[in-house]
Amino acid sequence: MLPVLASSKFFAFRTEVNGKYLQSVYREDGGSRIEASAGTIIADPRAWFFVEPSRKGGFLHVRSCYNNKYWVPVQDSGRWIIGTADEPKDDMSKPTSCTLFQALPVKDNDNSIRFLHCGLQKFACVVSIGAKTYMQLDDGDDHGNKCDNFTVSFPQELPKHVAFKGINDKYLSIRACTMVMTQLSMVVLQKNIRFQMREIKDARAIFTTFANADGSVRIMSSTGGFLRRFTDNTIQLVQEDDNDPNSWFEVVTGDGFVALRNLGNNKFCRSISPGDVLSACDDSISQWSKLKLEVPVKESEISVVKFHLDEARIYNKEPTNAVTITRNNKTSREVKATFSFAKKVEMVSTWETKVSLKRGQKSIFNLGPLTPTSREATVSLSKTTSEKSMDEVTVIEEYYIPPGTKVAGTFHAMRASRDVPYSYKQTDVLTTGEEVITIHDDGIYTIANNYDLHFTVTDDEEEIRKLGG
């Protein structure tokens, strides 16, 4: 695998021809297509992808984080469009179902790649078709055509509400107000930022993050105002919110820590003495610039879940053991026979959100064995990762058997796994007691159970013998 794809599991791909990010988009006429139409990689979970190494060395599968479906060629009006498939396929001799791609480097650009479909030996390109900009498979050229060049991004997202703890084991917080006179005789309100707060319950230690399209963030204090680097490299709080890069921060994550790189001078933020003031002055991540991230949420509730059933992924299909019962009508008249089947049905269900996966912390939302046949549900946050249940299903069927006839009734069922994307409302109660409501579109519900239960009857003697009747 290329080095640019080796340091993460989650990626976003920005096309160099129009500056947009690739995303999975569901079409009303059925099926998903990959478009270059996402303006941001943070706010839109459809623009996140997994890269899975294939069993065939050097190749890979690309899977959407939104619904777990894989990139695959789809014939559309004579063109090969990149659509989605429920399961990965490694067989290159069957190009229409093969999901194998090869990531190739772009000349003179270590952070860009090209995708070559292994079955069709064509490159994934961004092409405008009507009002849409789809990924299409084409012959490509030798690095010159930017429509098949994709810049790799490594999305890192902070929670919406955060608190930062420094090396002195105190929380970053607002200290005092300072009135500064500018050259234009304007008074600007500044607030000093220091690692001084011992309790996370204080609103001065809580910050709100705002993500930009490139993954960088602006950080606002709960008391009002945004963090910004000043000429002496100290980070202070100012009231105005603008496009100054000194107010933007790149989030770098590590083992048990986060680091904030200020985009105004590309230096990492750390505490400095005297006073444990926050300053953007480290060229690399040091022990002083490693911050402990805490989420100041006392409790959460997930509610108003809306399933996107049309975009569900169905996989691991297999028939269950059929059950056959025979009935023999030896009379000279038609007889009504009752077939009763009792079958145990196992159901496994798991709920999760992609935001938690992005941060490397797997939060599971469990609702028990619920089949998403409806489009809405109301649930609560649970620590249970998954749940199994075993129910006994009784099916009763009636059939009129002709005179002098023997019949066999068979109960059939399939078993499969389904990944169902869902949207939801999240209500967080902060440590300060404040209630915050947000809407998300990054959930996925995984369920494995029996489906397609049906009953068949035959009076064919040969078929009955095959069924053991």
Secondary structure, DSSP 8 states (H G I E B T S, - for coil): --GGGTS-SEEEEEETTTS-EEEEEE-TTSSEEEEEEES-SSS-GGG-EEEEE-SSTT-EEEEETTT--EEEEEEETTEEEEEEESS----TTSTTT---EEEEEETTEEEEEEEEETTTTEEEEEEEETTEEEEEEE---SS--GGG-EEEE------SEEEEE-TTS-EEEEEEEEEEE-TTS-EEEEEEEEEEE--TTSGGG-EEEEE-TTS-EEEEETTS-EEEE-TTSBEEEES-----GGG-EEEEEETTEEEEEETTTTEEEEEETTTTEEEEEESS--TTT-BEEE--EEEEEEEEEEE-GGG-EEEEEEE---EEEEEEE-SSS-EEEEEEEEEEEEEEEEEEEHHHHHTT---B----S----SSEE-----S---EEEEEEEEEEEEEEE-TTEEEEEEEEEEEEEEEEEEEEEEEEEETTS-EEEEEEEEEEEEEEEEEEEEEEEE--HHHHHHTT-
